[in-house]
């Protein structure tokens, strides 16, 4: 539960923004790469933080996950439009 003493740096919203930033730069990344990217901002980020952010983006239909390659990739706006038209 957020309160006035919560550190917004570790909020799900900020963590998700950092994950999106990495995916925009790299196209697709493994969960380990995403964790490494977040640790550039703070060593306190953990794999669970990445999983929560990726889960949110997946639920919103903004990323796809390849289980074979263990990679996460950001869906383009064109791909999202095609999915809506189907």
C-alpha positions as CSV (number, residue, x, y, z in Angstrom):
1,X,0.0,0.0,0.0
2,X,1.6,3.3,-1.0
3,X,2.0,6.0,1.6
4,X,3.9,9.3,1.8
5,X,7.1,7.4,2.7
6,X,7.0,5.1,-0.4
7,X,10.0,5.3,-2.7
8,X,8.5,5.9,-6.1
9,X,11.8,4.8,-7.7
10,X,10.7,1.2,-7.0
11,X,7.0,1.6,-7.9
12,X,5.6,-0.7,-10.6
13,X,5.0,2.3,-12.8
14,X,8.6,3.4,-12.8
15,X,9.9,-0.2,-13.1
16,X,7.6,-0.7,-16.1
17,X,8.9,2.5,-17.7
18,X,12.5,1.3,-17.3
19,X,11.6,-2.0,-18.9
20,X,9.9,-0.3,-21.8
21,X,13.0,1.9,-22.2
22,X,15.2,-1.1,-22.4
23,X,12.9,-2.8,-24.9
24,X,12.8,0.3,-27.1
25,X,16.6,0.4,-27.2
26,X,17.2,-3.3,-27.7
27,X,14.1,-4.5,-29.5
28,X,13.9,-7.7,-27.5
29,X,15.7,-8.8,-24.3
30,X,15.9,-11.7,-22.0
31,X,14.6,-11.4,-18.4
32,X,18.3,-11.4,-17.3
33,X,19.1,-8.5,-19.6
34,X,16.1,-6.5,-18.3
35,X,17.2,-7.1,-14.7
36,X,20.8,-6.0,-15.6
37,X,19.3,-2.8,-17.2
38,X,17.3,-2.0,-14.1
39,X,20.4,-2.6,-11.9
40,X,22.1,0.3,-13.8
41,X,19.6,2.5,-12.0
42,X,19.7,0.8,-8.6
43,X,21.3,-2.4,-7.3
44,X,18.2,-2.9,-5.3
45,X,16.1,-4.0,-8.3
46,X,15.6,-7.7,-8.5
47,X,14.3,-10.3,-11.0
48,X,10.9,-10.2,-9.3
49,X,10.6,-6.5,-10.1
50,X,11.2,-7.3,-13.8
51,X,8.7,-10.1,-13.7
52,X,6.0,-7.9,-12.3
53,X,6.6,-5.2,-15.0
54,X,6.7,-7.7,-17.8
55,X,3.5,-9.4,-16.5
56,X,1.7,-6.0,-16.5
57,X,2.9,-5.2,-20.0
58,X,1.8,-8.7,-21.2
59,X,-1.6,-8.3,-19.6
60,X,-2.0,-5.0,-21.4
61,X,-1.0,-6.6,-24.7
62,X,2.1,-4.5,-25.1
63,X,4.7,-7.3,-25.1
64,X,5.1,-10.8,-26.3
65,X,7.1,-13.5,-24.6
66,X,9.0,-16.3,-26.5
67,X,9.3,-19.3,-24.2
68,X,11.7,-21.0,-26.5
69,X,14.2,-18.1,-26.5
70,X,13.2,-16.7,-23.1
71,X,12.9,-13.2,-24.7
72,X,10.5,-10.4,-24.2
73,X,9.7,-8.1,-27.1
74,X,7.7,-4.9,-27.4
75,X,4.9,-5.1,-29.8
76,X,4.7,-2.3,-32.4
77,X,1.7,-0.2,-32.8
78,X,1.0,-1.9,-36.2
79,X,1.0,-5.3,-34.6
80,X,-1.5,-4.0,-32.0
81,X,-3.7,-2.6,-34.7
82,X,-3.8,-5.9,-36.6
83,X,-4.7,-7.7,-33.4
84,X,-7.6,-5.3,-32.9
85,X,-8.9,-5.8,-36.4
86,X,-8.9,-9.6,-36.2
